[in-house]
Amino acid sequence: MQSGGTEALRLAANIVEHASAEHPELGAHLSHGLQILAPTLIGRSPGAEIDIATLVSDLEFASRYHHLRDLFYYTYNAPGTVSWTFDAGRIEIRFADASLPRQFFISSNSWFVESMEAFSDKTRAEKTKELLRGQPEFELTPEVLEAAELIEAEVQQKVRLYFDLISDSTVTVGEYTYRDFVAVYRALLAKALYHRYHSDANGARGALSMPLDILVSDLEASAPSVPAATARQVVTDIAYGSTARRKRLNPVYFSLYHLPETDEILMLPHHFAVWEGYISFLRLVALRDPQVFLRSFSGQIGESLVRRLGNSFEGAGFRVRTNTPLATYSAELPDIDLLVISEERTLGYAVLACEVKAPLPPSWAKDQLRVLEPDSIAKSFGQVERITAFLGSDEGVDFLCNQLPRAGIPDFDEFAMLIWTVVATSDNAGAFFADRGTIIDYRTLERILRRCDGDMLYVLTALKEFPNWADSCFERAMDYVRVGDLDVSYEGITIKRLMEFPQNEFRSVDVAEMMVRGMLEEGHRPLDVFRERGVDFEDGREAVAFGEDGDGTR
């Protein structure tokens, strides 16, 4: 860092890209180091000759600092989440709040599981590499054109996995629309995948330097719906350069670098191919102009997540009401974002009231800590408490009865309602909120719903137990770094196995119908389980009984 400038940045990028091709975990680790060094190196004239060994050492140290910086943020902004032990010449840093390492695992688990499921068939990837083997990298041969078609199909498959909750892509971001960004990003993703495949097929390693004018010309051909001037603006907006440095934007939100002296764009194909481009772009919009983000994106992201989860519950066989208003009962009551009703033929109805919060998923600790802000996920628990109190009132009972099918439960003239509450989020699975009730990220919740086969007991068991299941899938591990005259050890996690949910069999094999037939044959009724516990039902109204069981269930 003392002697390097843009050339050091270029060399560091080549080292990271080479490591990513040979050892993906090491490449990801070193890419964090490059993000730490970038503000110092970008736009600075080089000094003495760059020593590669020193540069690698700086990248390694900066990568460790990237992790330590997160621990600093948690320590000072969420007291009690991280513990520090000081000894002569030694510092030990550990997680004091178990919800933090669990959050890191659950986020990583979703990324791995969904990627492995989407790309389990390696046929297309192998064919793409075979087509590119021995081909010139920058010529449009028939083999290259055929490979490009396969890569475009992969782009479509990849973006379906992304955080894509923008339903109205015509909203503007400065001088262009979100649709323009998506078109340019997809073209860049195809370019990154092409060079990654070519690199893997031919053993050529390294970052890709592209004069901005030539890159824009390429984008005109691959994204013809976007004017050249717009494509240039999008690229410079998502590339870390002197302007981003002046505005103190964190390089963690970028996967391209804009080299000012030569007006080149530096791409790390392996890194760009797995970069969360949609999230990073939206985060940059929010940082550059919060009002634009609030006006154009915030509301529709939340609405889209409610619709998406509603569709997931309906697809699993449950009745769903979205954005159910309660204002007619009290102006202090929030809407119920998702009211999920499951007909339980041998008992009555299981009702799940979901509060949905959709802040942008985090890229580093400062983003993670935003969930503690009063208008973010922290707000949801007060809303859930008000909804829970309402549902336990006489008016709440009337409201719930009005949500049920008029015909009632077939075969019986009595029923019970069981009520649960859950907070569903865009990413948070309980980090900082382990003692506040059930909270789950939408990706994990969707996988549970895909496996449940219409069985609400399966869903409720998974909601209650998945934090424990997650904890059994990873273990904490210590890493070490020398800082001046101090030995610093700090905690991270290593994954022992991935967490997946087994496929259930319930509705598809008529389990509910078999249970009803057995119950009728034996002369049992839905409320017998309560009568056995001494509950005396004087009239139909008391058929809805409330009581806390310690985990938010009523």
C-alpha positions as CSV (number, residue, x, y, z in Angstrom):
1,M,0.0,0.0,0.0
2,Q,2.9,2.4,0.7
3,S,4.2,2.2,-2.8
4,G,1.3,1.0,-4.9
5,G,-1.3,2.8,-7.0
6,T,-3.5,1.8,-9.8
7,E,-1.0,-0.7,-11.1
8,A,-1.0,-2.4,-7.6
9,L,-4.8,-2.5,-7.8
10,R,-4.5,-4.2,-11.3
11,L,-2.0,-6.7,-10.1
12,A,-4.0,-7.4,-6.9
13,A,-7.1,-8.0,-9.1
14,N,-5.1,-10.5,-11.1
15,I,-4.0,-12.3,-8.0
16,V,-7.6,-12.5,-6.7
17,E,-8.9,-13.8,-10.0
18,H,-6.2,-16.4,-10.3
19,A,-7.0,-17.6,-6.7
20,S,-10.7,-17.6,-7.5
21,A,-10.2,-19.9,-10.5
22,E,-7.9,-22.4,-8.6
23,H,-9.3,-22.1,-5.0
24,P,-12.8,-20.4,-4.8
25,E,-12.7,-20.0,-1.0
26,L,-9.3,-18.4,-1.1
27,G,-10.4,-16.1,-4.0
28,A,-13.5,-15.0,-2.0
29,H,-11.3,-14.3,1.0
30,L,-8.7,-12.3,-1.0
31,S,-11.5,-10.3,-2.8
32,H,-12.4,-8.9,0.6
33,G,-8.9,-7.7,1.0
34,L,-9.0,-6.0,-2.4
35,Q,-12.1,-4.2,-1.3
36,I,-10.3,-2.9,1.8
37,L,-7.2,-1.8,-0.2
38,A,-9.1,-0.2,-3.2
39,P,-9.8,3.2,-1.6
40,T,-6.0,3.7,-1.0
41,L,-4.9,2.4,-4.4
42,I,-7.6,3.8,-6.8
43,G,-6.4,6.9,-8.7
44,R,-3.0,7.1,-6.9
45,S,0.2,7.3,-8.9
46,P,2.5,4.4,-8.2
47,G,5.7,4.9,-6.3
48,A,8.4,2.3,-6.0
49,E,8.4,-1.0,-7.8
50,I,5.7,-3.3,-6.6
51,D,6.9,-6.4,-4.8
52,I,4.4,-9.2,-5.4
53,A,5.1,-11.0,-2.2
54,T,4.4,-7.8,-0.2
55,L,1.2,-7.2,-2.2
56,V,0.0,-10.8,-1.5
57,S,0.8,-10.2,2.2
58,D,-1.2,-7.0,2.2
59,L,-4.1,-8.7,0.5
60,E,-4.1,-11.4,3.1
61,F,-3.9,-9.0,6.0
62,A,-6.6,-6.8,4.6
63,S,-8.9,-9.8,4.1
64,R,-8.5,-10.5,7.8
65,Y,-9.2,-6.9,8.7
66,H,-12.4,-7.1,6.6
67,H,-13.7,-9.8,9.0
68,L,-12.4,-7.9,12.1
69,R,-14.0,-4.7,10.9
70,D,-17.4,-6.4,11.1
71,L,-16.7,-7.5,14.7
72,F,-15.8,-3.9,15.6
73,Y,-19.1,-2.7,14.2
74,Y,-21.1,-5.3,16.2
75,T,-19.1,-4.6,19.3
76,Y,-19.8,-0.8,19.4
77,N,-23.3,-0.8,17.8
78,A,-24.9,-3.9,19.3
79,P,-23.4,-4.1,22.8
80,G,-23.3,-7.7,24.2
81,T,-23.1,-9.4,20.9
82,V,-19.3,-9.8,20.9
83,S,-16.9,-10.5,23.8
84,W,-13.3,-9.4,24.0
85,T,-10.6,-10.9,26.2
86,F,-7.3,-9.1,26.8
87,D,-4.1,-10.7,28.0
88,A,-0.4,-9.7,27.7
89,G,0.2,-9.4,24.0
90,R,-3.0,-11.3,23.1
91,I,-6.6,-10.4,22.2
92,E,-9.3,-13.0,21.8
93,I,-12.6,-12.0,20.1
94,R,-15.7,-14.3,20.2
95,F,-19.4,-14.1,19.5
96,A,-21.4,-13.6,22.7
97,D,-24.7,-13.7,20.8
98,A,-25.3,-17.1,19.2
99,S,-27.8,-15.5,16.8
100,L,-25.0,-13.9,14.8
101,P,-23.0,-17.0,13.7
102,R,-26.3,-18.7,13.1
103,Q,-27.3,-15.9,10.8
104,F,-24.1,-16.2,8.8
105,F,-24.7,-19.9,8.4
106,I,-28.4,-19.6,7.3
107,S,-27.5,-17.0,4.7
108,S,-24.7,-19.1,3.3
109,N,-26.8,-22.2,3.5
110,S,-29.5,-20.7,1.3
111,W,-26.9,-19.6,-1.2
112,F,-25.3,-23.0,-1.4
113,V,-28.5,-25.1,-1.4
114,E,-30.3,-23.0,-4.0
115,S,-27.3,-22.8,-6.3
116,M,-26.6,-26.6,-6.0
117,E,-30.3,-27.3,-6.8
118,A,-30.4,-24.9,-9.8
119,F,-27.1,-26.1,-11.3
120,S,-27.1,-29.8,-10.4
121,D,-27.1,-30.6,-14.1
122,K,-23.5,-29.9,-15.3
123,T,-24.2,-30.8,-18.9
124,R,-24.6,-27.2,-20.1
125,A,-21.5,-26.1,-18.3
126,E,-19.4,-28.9,-19.6
127,K,-20.6,-28.3,-23.2
128,T,-19.8,-24.6,-22.9
129,K,-16.2,-25.3,-21.8
130,E,-15.8,-27.9,-24.5
131,L,-17.0,-25.4,-27.2
132,L,-14.5,-22.7,-25.9
133,R,-11.5,-25.1,-25.5
134,G,-8.8,-23.9,-27.9
135,Q,-10.9,-21.0,-29.2
136,P,-9.5,-17.4,-29.4
137,E,-10.9,-15.4,-26.6
138,F,-11.9,-12.3,-28.5
139,E,-13.1,-13.7,-31.9
140,L,-16.7,-14.7,-32.8
141,T,-16.1,-18.1,-34.2
142,P,-19.1,-20.5,-34.7
143,E,-18.1,-22.3,-31.5
144,V,-18.0,-19.1,-29.5
145,L,-21.5,-18.1,-30.8
146,E,-22.9,-21.4,-29.8
147,A,-21.3,-21.1,-26.4
148,A,-22.8,-17.6,-26.1
149,E,-26.3,-19.1,-26.5
150,L,-25.7,-21.5,-23.6
151,I,-24.3,-18.8,-21.5
152,E,-27.4,-16.6,-22.1
153,A,-29.6,-19.5,-20.8
154,E,-27.4,-19.7,-17.7
155,V,-27.8,-15.9,-17.2
156,Q,-31.6,-16.3,-17.2
157,Q,-31.3,-19.2,-14.7
158,K,-28.9,-17.3,-12.4
159,V,-31.0,-14.1,-12.2
160,R,-34.1,-16.1,-11.2
161,L,-32.2,-16.9,-8.0
162,Y,-31.4,-13.2,-7.3
163,F,-33.2,-10.8,-4.9
164,D,-35.5,-9.7,-7.7
165,L,-38.5,-8.0,-6.0
166,I,-38.9,-5.0,-8.3
167,S,-42.3,-5.5,-10.1
168,D,-42.2,-2.1,-11.8
169,S,-38.9,-1.9,-13.6
170,T,-39.8,1.4,-15.3
171,V,-39.0,3.4,-12.2
172,T,-36.2,5.9,-12.7
173,V,-32.8,6.1,-11.1
174,G,-31.4,9.4,-12.1
175,E,-31.3,9.5,-15.9
176,Y,-32.2,5.9,-16.5
177,T,-34.6,3.2,-15.4
178,Y,-34.2,0.1,-13.4
179,R,-34.9,-1.8,-16.5
180,D,-31.9,-0.2,-18.2
181,F,-29.7,-1.3,-15.3
182,V,-31.0,-4.9,-15.5
183,A,-30.3,-5.0,-19.2
184,V,-26.7,-3.8,-18.8
185,Y,-26.1,-6.0,-15.8
186,R,-27.3,-9.1,-17.6
187,A,-25.0,-8.3,-20.5
188,L,-22.1,-7.8,-18.1
189,L,-22.9,-11.1,-16.4
190,A,-22.9,-12.9,-19.7
191,K,-19.5,-11.4,-20.4
192,A,-18.2,-12.4,-17.0
193,L,-19.4,-16.0,-17.5
194,Y,-17.9,-16.2,-21.0
195,H,-14.5,-15.2,-19.8
196,R,-14.8,-17.4,-16.7
197,Y,-15.6,-20.4,-18.9
198,H,-12.9,-19.5,-21.4
199,S,-10.4,-19.2,-18.6
200,D,-11.4,-22.6,-17.1
201,A,-11.3,-24.3,-20.5
202,N,-7.9,-22.9,-21.6
203,G,-6.0,-22.4,-18.3
204,A,-5.6,-18.6,-18.9
205,R,-6.1,-16.7,-15.6
206,G,-6.5,-13.1,-14.8
207,A,-8.7,-10.0,-14.5
208,L,-10.1,-8.5,-17.7
209,S,-9.3,-4.8,-18.5
210,M,-11.6,-3.1,-21.0
211,P,-11.4,0.5,-22.3
212,L,-14.7,2.0,-21.3
213,D,-15.5,3.1,-24.9
214,I,-15.0,-0.4,-26.2
215,L,-17.1,-1.9,-23.4
216,V,-19.9,0.5,-24.2
217,S,-19.7,-0.5,-27.8
218,D,-20.0,-4.1,-26.9
219,L,-23.0,-3.4,-24.7
220,E,-24.7,-1.6,-27.6
221,A,-24.7,-5.0,-29.4
222,S,-25.6,-7.2,-26.4
223,A,-28.2,-4.8,-24.8
224,P,-29.6,-2.9,-27.9
225,S,-32.6,-1.6,-25.9
226,V,-30.2,0.7,-23.9
227,P,-28.7,3.8,-25.5
228,A,-24.9,4.0,-25.4
229,A,-24.9,7.0,-23.1
230,T,-27.1,5.2,-20.7
231,A,-25.0,2.0,-20.8
232,R,-21.9,4.2,-20.0
233,Q,-23.7,5.8,-17.0
234,V,-24.8,2.4,-15.6
235,V,-21.3,1.0,-15.9
236,T,-19.7,3.9,-14.2
237,D,-22.3,3.8,-11.5
238,I,-21.6,0.2,-10.6
239,A,-17.8,0.5,-11.0
240,Y,-15.7,1.6,-8.0
241,G,-13.5,4.5,-9.1
242,S,-12.4,8.0,-8.0
243,T,-16.0,9.3,-7.8
244,A,-17.1,6.5,-5.5
245,R,-14.0,7.0,-3.4
246,R,-14.8,10.7,-3.0
247,K,-18.3,9.9,-1.9
248,R,-16.9,7.4,0.6
249,L,-18.9,4.6,-0.9
250,N,-17.8,1.2,0.4
251,P,-16.1,-1.0,-2.3
252,V,-18.0,-4.0,-0.9
253,Y,-20.9,-2.9,-3.1
254,F,-18.9,-3.1,-6.3
255,S,-17.4,-5.9,-8.5
256,L,-16.0,-3.6,-11.2
257,Y,-13.2,-1.1,-10.9
258,H,-12.9,2.1,-13.0
259,L,-9.3,2.9,-13.5
260,P,-9.1,6.7,-13.9
261,E,-5.8,7.2,-15.7
262,T,-6.6,4.9,-18.6
263,D,-10.5,5.1,-18.4
264,E,-10.6,1.3,-18.2
265,I,-13.1,-1.0,-16.5
266,L,-11.4,-3.8,-14.6
267,M,-13.6,-6.9,-14.2
268,L,-12.9,-10.0,-12.1
269,P,-15.0,-12.6,-14.0
270,H,-15.1,-15.2,-11.3
271,H,-16.1,-12.6,-8.7
272,F,-18.6,-10.8,-10.9
273,A,-20.3,-14.2,-11.8
274,V,-21.3,-14.7,-8.1
275,W,-21.7,-11.0,-7.2
276,E,-25.2,-10.0,-5.8
277,G,-25.6,-7.3,-8.4
278,Y,-29.2,-6.5,-7.8
279,I,-28.8,-6.0,-4.0
280,S,-25.6,-4.0,-4.4
281,F,-27.2,-1.7,-7.0
282,L,-30.2,-1.0,-4.8
283,R,-27.9,-0.4,-1.9
284,L,-26.0,2.1,-3.9
285,V,-29.2,3.9,-4.9
286,A,-30.2,4.1,-1.2
287,L,-26.8,5.5,-0.2
288,R,-26.5,8.0,-3.1
289,D,-30.1,9.3,-2.9
290,P,-32.3,7.9,0.0
291,Q,-35.4,9.7,-1.3
292,V,-35.1,8.1,-4.7
293,F,-34.9,4.7,-3.1
294,L,-37.9,5.3,-0.8
295,R,-39.9,6.7,-3.6
296,S,-39.1,4.2,-6.3
297,F,-38.1,0.9,-4.6
298,S,-38.8,0.6,-0.9
299,G,-42.6,0.2,-1.1
300,Q,-42.7,-2.2,-4.0
301,I,-40.0,-4.4,-2.5
302,G,-42.2,-4.9,0.6
303,E,-45.3,-5.4,-1.5
304,S,-43.6,-7.9,-3.8
305,L,-42.3,-10.0,-0.8
306,V,-45.8,-10.2,0.7
307,R,-47.2,-11.4,-2.7
308,R,-44.3,-13.8,-3.2
309,L,-44.8,-15.4,0.3
310,G,-48.5,-15.4,-0.2
311,N,-48.1,-17.3,-3.4
312,S,-45.8,-19.8,-1.7
313,F,-48.3,-20.5,1.1
314,E,-51.1,-20.9,-1.5
315,G,-48.9,-23.2,-3.5
316,A,-48.5,-25.3,-0.4
317,G,-52.2,-25.7,-0.1
318,F,-53.2,-23.1,2.5
319,R,-55.7,-20.3,2.3
320,V,-54.1,-16.8,2.4
321,R,-55.3,-13.3,3.0
322,T,-52.8,-10.5,2.2
323,N,-52.7,-7.0,3.7
324,T,-55.7,-7.6,5.9
325,P,-56.7,-4.3,7.5
326,L,-57.6,-4.0,11.1
327,A,-58.1,-0.2,11.2
328,T,-61.8,-0.6,11.5
329,Y,-61.2,-2.1,15.0
330,S,-58.6,0.4,16.1
331,A,-56.5,3.1,14.3
332,E,-53.5,1.8,16.4
333,L,-53.6,-1.7,14.8
334,P,-51.4,-2.5,11.8
335,D,-52.6,-4.5,8.8
336,I,-51.8,-8.2,8.9
337,D,-49.4,-8.7,6.0
338,L,-50.2,-12.4,5.6
339,L,-53.0,-14.3,7.3
340,V,-52.6,-18.0,6.6
341,I,-55.4,-20.4,7.3
342,S,-55.0,-24.2,7.4
343,E,-58.0,-26.4,7.7
344,E,-57.2,-29.1,10.2
345,R,-60.1,-31.6,9.7
346,T,-59.7,-33.3,13.1
347,L,-59.4,-30.1,15.1
348,G,-60.4,-26.9,13.4
349,Y,-58.1,-24.3,11.9
350,A,-54.5,-23.4,12.4
351,V,-54.0,-19.7,11.7
352,L,-50.6,-18.1,11.1
353,A,-50.3,-14.3,11.2
354,C,-47.2,-13.1,9.4
355,E,-45.6,-9.8,9.7
356,V,-43.3,-9.2,6.6
357,K,-40.3,-6.9,6.6
358,A,-38.2,-6.4,3.5
359,P,-35.0,-4.3,4.1
360,L,-32.3,-4.9,1.6
361,P,-30.2,-8.0,2.5
362,P,-26.8,-7.0,4.0
363,S,-23.4,-7.0,2.4
364,W,-21.5,-6.4,5.6
365,A,-21.9,-5.6,9.3
366,K,-23.1,-2.0,8.9
367,D,-26.0,-3.2,6.7
368,Q,-26.7,-6.1,9.1
369,L,-27.1,-3.6,12.0
370,R,-29.7,-1.6,10.1
371,V,-32.3,-4.1,11.2
372,L,-32.0,-2.5,14.7
373,E,-33.3,0.8,13.4
374,P,-36.7,1.8,14.6
375,D,-38.3,1.6,11.2
376,S,-36.8,-1.7,10.2
377,I,-37.2,-5.3,11.6
378,A,-37.1,-4.1,15.2
379,K,-40.4,-2.4,14.5
380,S,-42.2,-5.7,13.7
381,F,-42.2,-7.0,17.2
382,G,-44.3,-4.2,18.6
383,Q,-46.7,-4.7,15.7
384,V,-46.9,-8.4,16.4
385,E,-47.6,-7.8,20.0
386,R,-50.5,-5.5,19.1
387,I,-51.9,-8.0,16.6
388,T,-51.6,-10.8,19.2
389,A,-53.4,-8.8,21.9
390,F,-56.2,-8.0,19.4
391,L,-56.6,-11.6,18.3
392,G,-57.1,-12.5,22.0
393,S,-59.9,-10.1,22.4
394,D,-63.7,-10.6,21.7
395,E,-63.3,-8.4,18.6
396,G,-60.4,-10.4,17.5
397,V,-62.4,-13.6,17.8
398,D,-65.1,-12.1,15.7
399,F,-62.5,-11.0,13.1
400,L,-61.0,-14.5,13.0
401,C,-64.4,-16.2,12.6
402,N,-65.2,-13.9,9.7
403,Q,-62.0,-15.1,7.9
404,L,-63.1,-18.8,8.0
405,P,-65.1,-20.6,5.4
406,R,-68.8,-20.2,6.0
407,A,-69.5,-23.9,5.6
408,G,-67.3,-24.7,8.6
409,I,-65.4,-28.0,9.2
410,P,-67.0,-30.9,7.4
411,D,-68.3,-33.8,9.5
412,F,-68.2,-31.9,12.8
413,D,-70.2,-29.1,14.5
414,E,-67.4,-27.8,16.7
415,F,-63.9,-26.7,16.1
416,A,-60.9,-24.9,17.7
417,M,-58.6,-22.3,16.3
418,L,-54.9,-22.4,17.0
419,I,-53.0,-19.2,16.4
420,W,-49.3,-18.5,15.8
421,T,-47.4,-15.4,14.8
422,V,-44.1,-15.2,12.8
423,V,-42.0,-12.4,11.4
424,A,-40.8,-13.2,7.8
425,T,-37.9,-11.1,6.4
426,S,-35.8,-10.6,3.3
427,D,-32.8,-12.0,5.0
428,N,-32.7,-11.9,8.8
429,A,-33.3,-15.2,10.5
430,G,-33.1,-14.0,14.1
431,A,-29.8,-12.1,14.3
432,F,-30.0,-9.8,17.3
433,F,-33.6,-11.0,18.0
434,A,-33.2,-14.5,19.3
435,D,-35.5,-13.9,22.3
436,R,-38.2,-12.0,20.4
437,G,-40.2,-14.9,18.9
438,T,-40.1,-16.7,15.6
439,I,-38.3,-14.8,12.8
440,I,-37.3,-16.4,9.5
441,D,-35.9,-15.3,6.2
442,Y,-38.1,-15.8,3.1
443,R,-35.7,-18.2,1.3
444,T,-35.7,-20.7,4.2
445,L,-39.4,-20.3,4.6
446,E,-40.0,-21.0,0.9
447,R,-38.0,-24.2,1.1
448,I,-40.1,-25.3,4.1
449,L,-43.3,-24.6,2.2
450,R,-42.1,-26.5,-0.9
451,R,-41.4,-29.6,1.3
452,C,-44.4,-29.5,3.6
453,D,-47.1,-31.0,1.2
454,G,-49.8,-29.0,2.9
455,D,-49.0,-30.1,6.4
456,M,-49.2,-27.1,8.8
457,L,-47.7,-29.2,11.6
458,Y,-44.6,-29.7,9.4
459,V,-44.4,-25.9,8.9
460,L,-44.8,-25.1,12.5
461,T,-42.3,-27.7,13.7
462,A,-39.8,-26.3,11.2
463,L,-40.4,-22.7,12.3
464,K,-39.8,-23.7,15.9
465,E,-36.8,-25.9,15.4
466,F,-34.8,-24.5,12.5
467,P,-32.6,-22.4,14.7
468,N,-31.5,-25.5,16.6
469,W,-31.1,-27.5,13.3
470,A,-29.0,-24.7,11.9
471,D,-26.7,-24.7,15.0
472,S,-26.0,-28.4,14.5
473,C,-24.8,-27.8,11.0
474,F,-21.8,-25.5,11.7
475,E,-19.2,-25.1,14.3
476,R,-17.3,-22.1,15.5
477,A,-13.6,-21.9,14.7
478,M,-10.8,-19.5,15.6
479,D,-8.6,-17.7,13.2
480,Y,-5.4,-15.7,13.9
481,V,-3.6,-12.6,12.7
482,R,-0.5,-10.7,14.0
483,V,-1.2,-7.0,14.4
484,G,1.9,-5.1,15.3
485,D,3.1,-6.6,18.6
486,L,-0.3,-8.3,19.3
487,D,-1.5,-11.8,18.6
488,V,-5.2,-11.5,17.7
489,S,-7.5,-14.6,17.6
490,Y,-11.1,-14.1,16.4
491,E,-14.1,-16.3,15.8
492,G,-15.8,-17.4,12.6
493,I,-17.7,-20.4,11.5
494,T,-17.1,-23.5,9.4
495,I,-19.9,-25.5,7.8
496,K,-20.1,-29.2,8.8
497,R,-23.2,-29.9,6.5
498,L,-25.9,-28.0,4.8
499,M,-29.4,-27.7,6.2
500,E,-32.2,-29.0,4.0
501,F,-35.8,-30.0,4.8
502,P,-37.0,-33.5,3.8
503,Q,-39.9,-33.9,1.5
504,N,-43.1,-34.6,3.5
505,E,-46.1,-36.7,2.5
506,F,-49.4,-35.4,3.7
507,R,-52.1,-34.1,1.3
508,S,-50.7,-36.0,-1.6
509,V,-51.4,-39.3,0.1
510,D,-54.7,-38.2,1.8
511,V,-53.4,-38.4,5.4
512,A,-55.9,-35.8,6.6
513,E,-58.8,-37.8,5.2
514,M,-57.6,-41.0,6.8
515,M,-57.3,-39.3,10.1
516,V,-60.9,-38.0,9.9
517,R,-62.3,-41.5,9.0
518,G,-60.5,-43.0,12.0
519,M,-61.8,-40.3,14.3
520,L,-65.4,-40.7,13.1
521,E,-65.2,-44.5,13.5
522,E,-64.0,-44.2,17.1
523,G,-66.6,-41.5,17.9
524,H,-64.1,-38.7,18.8
525,R,-64.8,-35.0,18.4
526,P,-62.4,-32.1,17.7
527,L,-62.5,-30.5,21.2
528,D,-62.0,-33.8,23.1
529,V,-58.4,-32.9,23.6
530,F,-59.5,-29.8,25.5
531,R,-62.2,-31.5,27.5
532,E,-59.6,-34.0,28.7
533,R,-57.7,-31.1,30.1
534,G,-60.8,-29.8,32.0
535,V,-61.9,-27.0,29.7
536,D,-65.6,-26.6,30.0
537,F,-67.3,-25.1,26.9
538,E,-70.5,-23.3,27.9
539,D,-71.3,-22.1,24.4
540,G,-69.9,-21.9,20.9
541,R,-67.9,-18.8,21.7
542,E,-65.6,-20.6,24.1
543,A,-64.6,-22.9,21.3
544,V,-61.8,-20.5,20.7
545,A,-59.4,-20.9,23.7
546,F,-56.3,-18.8,24.2
547,G,-53.1,-19.6,26.1
548,E,-49.4,-18.9,25.8
549,D,-47.1,-21.9,25.5
550,G,-43.8,-19.9,25.8
551,D,-42.8,-19.6,22.1
552,G,-45.4,-17.3,20.7
553,T,-48.1,-19.9,20.1
554,R,-51.6,-19.2,21.3
